[in-house]
């Protein structure tokens, strides 16, 4: 009979996500993970199989927690479509600028680091981007139905524009001195609608 696990695998995935998010996949060593999780290498590999398997779990955790926050905000009722959009974009800027490590978005970072080199990671990020773009499209369509956004505008194209806007904002936040330029971008995008 094997010894019982001395750690919670769910907590370990959360801790690993923080390491991968801060350092990226390539710069994260197994020792970094062992140190962050407070477990031995044997436990790491026996539980998760490999660094890559733990990275996939971490990326899924990011999708299910961090990336979901924006789509949930956009889907909330109450405020106007443009107000929800403004709040969502400003939420991302504020979160990124408040982060002392300036990690940006783990999905965007993964796309920049591993796109096309890692099929599983690419598919996970592609799915996150598609979900976010779909949320933007649904919000624009809601605005068209309510009369807030002109009905002749291409909701899918605007959804793509908004996705690319947040990708740019998340990258910019990693090096920005402050929010002014990003808030100016948000205002310009909202004025286009």
C-alpha positions as CSV (number, residue, x, y, z in Angstrom):
1,X,0.0,0.0,0.0
2,X,1.4,3.4,-1.0
3,X,1.8,6.3,1.3
4,X,-1.1,8.8,1.2
5,X,-0.5,12.0,-0.6
6,X,0.8,14.7,1.6
7,X,-0.5,17.5,-0.5
8,X,-3.7,18.5,-2.3
9,X,-3.4,18.1,-6.1
10,X,-5.9,20.9,-6.7
11,X,-4.0,23.4,-4.6
12,X,-0.8,22.2,-6.3
13,X,-2.3,23.0,-9.8
14,X,-3.2,26.5,-8.5
15,X,0.4,27.0,-7.3
16,X,1.9,25.7,-10.5
17,X,-0.4,28.0,-12.5
18,X,1.1,30.9,-10.6
19,X,4.6,29.8,-11.4
20,X,3.9,29.1,-15.1
21,X,2.0,32.4,-15.4
22,X,4.9,34.4,-13.9
23,X,7.8,32.6,-15.7
24,X,6.3,31.0,-18.8
25,X,6.5,27.3,-19.7
26,X,10.1,27.3,-21.0
27,X,11.6,29.2,-18.1
28,X,9.9,27.1,-15.5
29,X,12.1,24.3,-14.2
30,X,10.9,21.2,-12.4
31,X,12.8,22.5,-9.4
32,X,10.8,25.8,-9.6
33,X,7.6,23.7,-9.4
34,X,8.9,21.5,-6.6
35,X,9.9,24.6,-4.6
36,X,6.5,26.3,-5.2
37,X,4.5,23.2,-4.4
38,X,6.6,22.1,-1.5
39,X,6.7,18.5,-2.7
40,X,9.5,16.2,-3.9
41,X,10.2,15.6,-7.6
42,X,8.9,12.0,-7.2
43,X,5.5,13.3,-5.9
44,X,5.4,15.8,-8.8
45,X,6.0,13.2,-11.4
46,X,3.9,10.5,-9.8
47,X,0.9,12.8,-9.4
48,X,1.1,14.8,-12.7
49,X,3.2,12.7,-15.0
50,X,5.3,15.5,-16.4
51,X,6.0,19.2,-16.4
52,X,3.9,19.5,-19.6
53,X,0.9,17.7,-18.1
54,X,1.0,20.0,-15.1
55,X,1.3,23.0,-17.4
56,X,-1.8,21.8,-19.3
57,X,-3.7,21.5,-16.0
58,X,-2.5,25.0,-15.1
59,X,-3.6,26.5,-18.4
60,X,-7.1,24.9,-17.9
61,X,-7.2,26.2,-14.4
62,X,-6.4,29.7,-15.8
63,X,-9.2,29.3,-18.4
64,X,-11.7,28.2,-15.8
65,X,-10.9,31.0,-13.2
66,X,-9.1,34.0,-14.6
67,X,-10.2,34.0,-18.2
68,X,-13.9,33.4,-17.1
69,X,-14.0,36.7,-15.1
70,X,-14.3,38.9,-18.2
71,X,-16.9,36.7,-20.0
72,X,-19.0,36.7,-16.8
73,X,-18.8,40.5,-16.5
74,X,-19.8,41.0,-20.1
75,X,-22.8,38.7,-19.7
76,X,-24.1,40.5,-16.6
77,X,-27.3,42.5,-17.1
78,X,-28.1,45.9,-15.6
79,X,-25.6,48.2,-17.2
80,X,-25.7,49.3,-20.9
81,X,-23.7,47.3,-23.4
82,X,-21.0,50.0,-23.7
83,X,-20.8,50.4,-20.0
84,X,-20.2,46.7,-19.5
85,X,-17.7,46.7,-22.2
86,X,-15.9,49.7,-20.7
87,X,-15.9,48.0,-17.2
88,X,-14.6,44.8,-18.7
89,X,-11.7,46.4,-20.5
90,X,-10.8,48.6,-17.5
91,X,-11.0,45.6,-15.2
92,X,-8.3,43.9,-17.3
93,X,-6.1,47.0,-17.3
94,X,-6.5,47.5,-13.6
95,X,-5.8,43.9,-12.8
96,X,-2.7,43.9,-14.9
97,X,-1.3,47.1,-13.6
98,X,-2.0,46.1,-10.0
99,X,0.0,42.9,-10.4
100,X,3.5,43.5,-9.1
101,X,4.9,40.9,-11.4
102,X,3.1,42.3,-14.5
103,X,2.3,38.8,-15.7
104,X,-0.3,40.0,-18.2
105,X,-2.6,37.2,-19.5
106,X,-1.4,33.6,-19.2
107,X,-3.2,32.8,-22.5
108,X,-1.6,35.6,-24.4
109,X,1.8,34.8,-22.9
110,X,1.3,31.1,-23.9
111,X,0.3,32.1,-27.4
112,X,3.4,34.2,-27.8
113,X,5.7,31.5,-26.4
114,X,4.3,28.3,-27.6
115,X,2.0,28.9,-30.6
116,X,2.4,26.2,-33.2
117,X,5.2,24.6,-31.2
118,X,2.8,23.0,-28.7
119,X,-0.5,21.7,-30.2
120,X,-2.3,21.2,-26.9
121,X,-1.4,24.6,-25.5
122,X,-2.3,26.2,-28.9
123,X,-5.7,24.6,-28.9
124,X,-6.4,25.6,-25.3
125,X,-5.5,29.2,-26.0
126,X,-7.5,29.2,-29.3
127,X,-10.5,28.0,-27.3
128,X,-10.1,30.7,-24.7
129,X,-9.8,33.4,-27.4
130,X,-12.8,32.0,-29.3
131,X,-14.9,32.1,-26.1
132,X,-13.9,35.7,-25.4
133,X,-14.5,36.7,-28.9
134,X,-17.9,35.0,-28.8
135,X,-18.7,36.9,-25.6
136,X,-17.8,40.2,-27.3
137,X,-19.9,39.3,-30.4
138,X,-22.9,38.4,-28.2
139,X,-22.6,41.7,-26.3
140,X,-22.5,43.6,-29.6
141,X,-25.5,41.8,-30.9
142,X,-27.3,42.6,-27.6
143,X,-26.4,46.3,-28.2
144,X,-27.8,46.1,-31.7
145,X,-31.1,44.6,-30.5
146,X,-31.4,47.4,-27.8
147,X,-30.6,50.1,-30.3
148,X,-27.3,51.1,-28.6
149,X,-25.2,49.9,-31.5
150,X,-26.1,50.4,-35.1
151,X,-27.7,47.2,-36.5
152,X,-25.7,47.3,-39.8
153,X,-22.4,46.9,-38.0
154,X,-20.7,43.5,-38.4
155,X,-20.9,42.0,-34.9
156,X,-18.4,39.3,-35.6
157,X,-15.8,41.8,-37.0
158,X,-16.3,44.0,-33.9
159,X,-15.9,40.9,-31.7
160,X,-12.6,40.2,-33.4
161,X,-11.5,43.8,-33.0
162,X,-12.3,43.7,-29.3
163,X,-10.4,40.4,-28.8
164,X,-7.3,41.9,-30.5
165,X,-7.7,45.1,-28.5
166,X,-7.5,43.1,-25.2
167,X,-4.6,41.1,-26.4
168,X,-2.8,44.4,-27.1
169,X,-3.8,45.9,-23.8
170,X,-2.6,42.9,-21.9
171,X,0.8,43.0,-23.6
172,X,1.1,46.7,-23.2
173,X,0.3,46.5,-19.5
174,X,3.4,44.4,-19.0
175,X,5.6,47.5,-19.7
176,X,3.3,50.5,-19.2
177,X,4.2,53.2,-16.7
178,X,0.5,53.8,-16.0
179,X,-3.0,53.4,-17.3
180,X,-3.3,56.6,-19.5
181,X,-2.5,55.1,-22.9
182,X,-4.5,52.0,-22.3
183,X,-7.6,54.0,-21.1
184,X,-7.2,56.2,-24.2
185,X,-7.3,53.0,-26.3
186,X,-10.5,51.9,-24.5
187,X,-12.2,55.2,-25.1
188,X,-11.2,55.1,-28.8
189,X,-12.6,51.6,-29.2
190,X,-15.9,52.5,-27.5
191,X,-16.2,55.7,-29.7
192,X,-16.0,53.4,-32.8
193,X,-19.1,51.6,-31.7
